[in-house]
Amino acid sequence: MKTIIVAGLLALAFPVAVQAQPTDTAAIAAQREAMAKLNWMHGTWRGPAVSQSPQGEHRVTQTERIGGFLDGTLTMMEGKGFNPDGSVGFNALGVVSYDAQAKSYWLTSWALGHGGKFPFRLTDTGYVWEIPAGPQTIRYTATLASGVWTEVGDYITAGQAPVRFFTMTLTRTGDTDWPAGGNVTKP
């Protein structure tokens, strides 16, 4: 009985302890500065995407809506691919964050019944992120050139040439206030 009471008191105290922490303004400033490097992505995008799987080739019209959240400290991405008949053939959600202490970016992603947190590295022309997959690594490489966002996915196996399984080529179609727009406001 004592264990249950102690556990209950700890559960009640935890939210208070989190609220009692002072705001880390330096970390927030570093996060905003780091995330500003991804502002090129903000908006809506559309274009063809092709993936290869054991079931064959899958073609969709890929759309992305991307925006900042938590006062510019996060970048949220929703990818939705439409089949030729208009049905949804792919849907994903990703959140890019910056760890000010570790000085590293992370992508937390959910798609196809899977999710995880993965290292995300900026490059001079875009970004790279990887998913460990047993003896292989799945590597996504994105570039922005002349207003076109190209992203490819490759299976990487040690000692072998990369095997391309995904390509998308998107052009920006407009602005969006997602995800911050339409939020609940004070009374």
JOKA-V69001 format. One record per residue. N is the residue number from 0. RES is the residue in one small letter. SS is DSSP state (H for helix, E for strand, C for the rest). OMEGA is omega as a letter, one per 20 degrees, with the letter a starting at -180 (NA if undefined). D_CENTER is the distance of its C-alpha to the mean C-alpha in Angstrom with 1 decimal. Layout:
N,RES,SS,OMEGA,D_CENTER
N,RES,SS,OMEGA,D_CENTER
This chain:
0,m,C,r,44.2
1,k,H,a,43.6
2,t,H,r,40.4
3,i,H,r,39.1
4,i,H,r,40.2
5,v,H,r,38.6
6,a,H,r,35.3
7,g,H,r,35.5
8,l,H,r,36.3
9,l,H,r,33.4
10,a,H,r,31.0
11,l,H,a,32.4
12,a,H,a,32.4
13,f,H,r,28.7
14,p,H,r,27.4
15,v,H,r,30.2
16,a,H,r,29.4
17,v,H,a,25.7
18,q,H,a,27.0
19,a,H,a,29.7
20,q,C,r,27.4
21,p,C,r,27.7
22,t,C,r,24.9
23,d,C,a,23.7
24,t,H,r,23.9
25,a,H,r,23.6
26,a,H,r,20.2
27,i,H,r,19.0
28,a,H,r,20.4
29,a,H,r,18.8
30,q,H,r,15.3
31,r,H,a,16.1
32,e,H,a,17.6
33,a,H,a,14.8
34,m,H,r,12.1
35,a,H,r,14.8
36,k,H,r,14.3
37,l,H,a,11.2
38,n,H,r,13.4
39,w,H,a,14.3
40,m,H,a,11.2
41,h,C,r,12.3
42,g,E,r,14.2
43,t,E,a,14.7
44,w,E,r,14.8
45,r,E,r,16.9
46,g,E,a,18.4
47,p,E,r,19.4
48,a,E,a,17.4
49,v,E,r,19.4
50,s,E,r,18.8
51,q,E,r,21.6
52,s,E,r,22.2
53,p,C,r,25.5
54,q,C,r,26.0
55,g,E,a,26.0
56,e,E,r,24.2
57,h,E,a,21.9
58,r,E,r,21.5
59,v,E,r,19.5
60,t,E,a,19.0
61,q,E,r,15.3
62,t,E,r,14.1
63,e,E,r,11.0
64,r,E,a,11.2
65,i,E,r,9.3
66,g,E,r,10.8
67,g,E,a,11.4
68,f,E,a,12.3
69,l,C,r,14.8
70,d,C,r,16.8
71,g,C,a,14.3
72,t,C,r,13.1
73,l,E,r,9.5
74,t,E,r,7.3
75,m,E,a,6.1
76,m,E,r,5.5
77,e,E,r,8.0
78,g,E,r,9.3
79,k,E,r,13.0
80,g,E,a,15.6
81,f,E,r,19.2
82,n,C,r,22.1
83,p,C,r,25.3
84,d,C,r,26.9
85,g,C,r,24.2
86,s,C,a,22.8
87,v,E,a,19.1
88,g,E,r,18.6
89,f,E,r,14.8
90,n,E,a,12.3
91,a,E,r,8.7
92,l,E,r,6.3
93,g,E,r,2.8
94,v,E,r,3.8
95,v,E,r,4.7
96,s,E,r,8.4
97,y,E,r,11.6
98,d,E,a,14.5
99,a,C,r,17.6
100,q,C,a,20.0
101,a,C,a,18.5
102,k,C,a,17.4
103,s,E,r,14.1
104,y,E,r,10.4
105,w,E,r,8.1
106,l,E,r,4.7
107,t,E,a,5.6
108,s,E,r,5.3
109,w,E,r,8.4
110,a,E,r,10.4
111,l,C,r,14.1
112,g,C,a,15.3
113,h,E,r,13.3
114,g,E,r,10.7
115,g,E,r,10.2
116,k,E,a,9.2
117,f,E,r,9.2
118,p,E,a,10.6
119,f,E,a,8.9
120,r,E,r,11.9
121,l,E,r,12.9
122,t,C,r,15.8
123,d,C,a,18.6
124,t,C,a,17.3
125,g,E,a,13.5
126,y,E,r,11.3
127,v,E,r,11.4
128,w,E,a,9.6
129,e,E,r,11.8
130,i,E,r,12.5
131,p,E,a,16.1
132,a,E,a,18.1
133,g,C,a,21.7
134,p,C,a,23.7
135,q,E,r,21.0
136,t,E,r,17.6
137,i,E,a,15.1
138,r,E,r,13.9
139,y,E,a,11.7
140,t,E,a,13.1
141,a,E,r,12.4
142,t,E,r,15.2
143,l,E,r,16.4
144,a,E,r,20.2
145,s,C,r,22.6
146,g,C,r,20.0
147,v,E,r,18.6
148,w,E,r,15.1
149,t,E,r,15.6
150,e,E,r,13.3
151,v,E,r,15.1
152,g,E,a,14.8
153,d,E,r,17.6
154,y,E,r,19.3
155,i,E,r,20.7
156,t,E,a,23.8
157,a,C,r,26.1
158,g,C,a,29.1
159,q,C,r,27.9
160,a,C,r,26.6
161,p,C,r,22.9
162,v,E,a,22.7
163,r,E,r,20.6
164,f,E,a,19.3
165,f,E,r,16.8
166,t,E,r,17.0
167,m,E,a,15.7
168,t,E,a,17.3
169,l,E,r,16.3
170,t,E,a,18.3
171,r,E,a,17.5
172,t,E,r,19.5
173,g,E,r,19.4
174,d,C,r,18.2
175,t,C,r,16.7
176,d,C,r,17.0
177,w,C,j,14.2
178,p,C,a,13.1
179,a,C,a,15.9
180,g,C,r,18.6
181,g,C,a,21.0
182,n,C,r,20.6
183,v,C,a,23.7
184,t,C,r,26.1
185,k,C,a,29.0
186,p,C,NA,32.3
